[in-house]
Amino acid sequence: MTAVHELNLDGIVGPTHNYAGLSRGNVASTAHGGEVSHPREAALQGIAKMRLLMSLGVRQAVLPPQERPNVRALRRLGFTGTDAQVVEAAAQREPRLLAACSSASAMWAANAATVVPSADTADGRVHITPANLVSTLHRSLEAPATARALRAVFPDETRFAHHDPLPATGALGDEGAANHTRLAASHAGGGLHLFVHGRRGEDGGPRRFPARQALEASRAVARLSGLPDGRVIHARQAPEAIDAGAFHNDVVCVGNEHVLLHHEQAFADGRALVARLRDAFRRVAGRDLVVVAVPREAVTLQEAVASYLFNSQLVTLPDGRMALVAPAECREVRAVAGFLEALVEDPSSPVAEVHVVDTRQSMRNGGGPACLRLRCVLTGEEAAAMAPGVVCDDALLDRLAAWVDRHYRDRLAPADLGDPSLLSEGRAALDELTGILGLGALYDFQR
Ligand code: SUG
C-alpha cells in the first residue's frame, strides 16, 4: 500500500448555500448577489462531480460543511438572547453581517489549507496549514472550524503535521491551496512548489480589486511546511489578472505532475517565471516541465474568468494520461470551447481528454470544479491513516445524496437567512452527517 496518489478532499456544499455578493473582486459573486440559490441542487452537483472524478480513477474524500448561521460569531458581534433571537435581531439590524455569518463558503476546499506531501518535507510528514482567509469577513470565520475538521480527517500526528492558521491580519493574508501548485515528475516523485501572491505586505497590488495573498504569508507557509528553498518558487500574480477577476491564481492557472497550464497574463513577468520554473523543475524532477501558455489572442482574461477554464481539475488517469475536468461554462464561451477542442486533438498536447461537469450553483459564487477540492498527494499508508468514514465509495456518495435530499431546501432567497429554522434544520442535518462520516462530535452544538 505504498502507491502515491492524488486524493481530492471536496467540500460538501452546506445547507445555507446562498448568493450574498460578499466577495469584491470575484465577479460572479458580485453579479449574482441577491439571487435565489438552490442549496439541494448545489450539493448534488458537488456529489456528481465526485462521482465523475472517481469514474476517472481519482480517489475522493469529503470535508463536512461548517455550522451556519454562525451564532457564535454573531454573539461576538454583540447579539444576545436565544440562538433564534440572535439570528432574528441580526436579520433586522445587520443583514450584511448575518449574510457573512451564514455563508456556506467552506465548500471551496481549495481555500481550506495548503497541503504539502511527505516526499517534500524535512520530517517526512504531510504538512497542513489552514488558511486564515482574512481578506473577507465571511471567509475569515472558517479557519478555526476548518482546522478542527482537518485534524479529524487526518488524526495521526505521526504522519500529518497540523499547523495553526497564520495570524489573522491583512499583512499575512493566506488563501490556501488556491495559490499553490505542486509540480513533480509524477505524484510519487519529489515536488517543486509554486506559491503565488498578489501583493507584498500591505502595498503594491492591483488598482481595481484587492489582492488577497501576501508574499509574506506564502513564505511562512513554505517554512512551516519544512520545504527546502530549492523546492520553492514564489511568483507574483499579474495585477491585470486580479483586476479582471482572478482573485485566486487557480482562476488563471492549473498544474498537475509535469504539466503547467496557464493564461499568458496570469503572472507578473510571466516569461521570466516560466524560465525559472523550467530550470528548477529540471533540477528537482530530472525531466522537462511541459508548459501550455494560453495566449490572449486565443482566450482573453475576461473569457478565462467567465468560463473558469483554468479552474478545471487536471488529473492523471490510471494509464498515465491526463484529463481535464472543466466547468460546463467552458462549452458556452466560444473561444474556450474552441481552445479545448484543439487541445485534445493536438497529438503533442499533454491533455488527452476533457470532461465537462455542471457546478453552476457554485460557479455563480465564483467557485469552479477546482475550488471545490483540496488536493492531497498521499502514500497508501497515509491514505489508510485517514478517518475512514470520509473516504468515498459509491455507497457513501449514495448515502450523502439521500441525506441532502432529506435535509436541504430547494431554494433560498436572501430574506430566508433571517429564518431561525434554518439553524435548527442545519443542526439536524450536520448531526446526522457526523454519524454518516463517523467523525464524532465535530460541531460546537454537539459538545
Ligand atoms: O472566496 N466566493 C468564494 C469563491 C472561492 C473560489 N475559490 C477558488 N478560486 N479557489 C470567494 O470569493 C462568494 C460568497 C457570496 O458572495 O455569497 C464567495 O465567497
Boltz pocket constraint, residues with backbone or C-beta under 6 A from the ligand:
constraints:
  - pocket:
      binder: B
      contacts: [[A, 18], [A, 19], [A, 20], [A, 21], [A, 22], [A, 23], [A, 26], [A, 29], [A, 30], [A, 33], [A, 103], [A, 105], [A, 108], [A, 110], [A, 111], [A, 139], [A, 178], [A, 247], [A, 248], [A, 250], [A, 251], [A, 365], [A, 366], [A, 367], [A, 368], [A, 370], [A, 371]]
      max_distance: 6.0
